[in-house]
Amino acid sequence: MKVYTYSEARQKLSKVLDLARSEEVIIKKRSGDTFSIVYQKSANSPFSVNGVKTAATTKDIIDAVGLSRSKERNTK
């Protein structure tokens, strides 16, 4: 466990967060309050999304994208 003052932690935040991946990090404020930083690995990537069931075909999607692009060009 590593202990930092508030000022040290603020100046070295990236290092503090990297260290918290492998051990608990404590930050002490001048007032005497202490805070613990513990790394929590997220379960999934924010880009990991479930698929959507649809009857649309690839051609339907390509046509829709093409139509939206042609409308954008006509409004500019």
C-alpha positions, 0 to 999 in steps of 0.5 A, a space after each residue: 500500500 502506497 500513501 500520497 498527500 493530496 498535493 502529491 497525488 494531484 501532481 502524479 495522478 497518472 502514476 497513482 492510477 497506474 499503481 492502483 492497478 496493482 495495490 491499494 493507494 491511500 491519499 491523505 488530505 491536510 485535514 486528516 481525511 484519507 481516501 482509498 483508491 482501488 482499481 476495478 476492472 470493468 466487465 465489458 468494453 463500452 463498445 461491446 454492444 449486443 446485436 439487433 435482430 431485424 428483417 432489413 437486408 444489407 441492400 436495405 441498409 446501403 440504400 438508406 445510407 445512400 438516401 440520407 447522404 443524397 438528402 444531406 447534399 441537397 440541403 447544403 
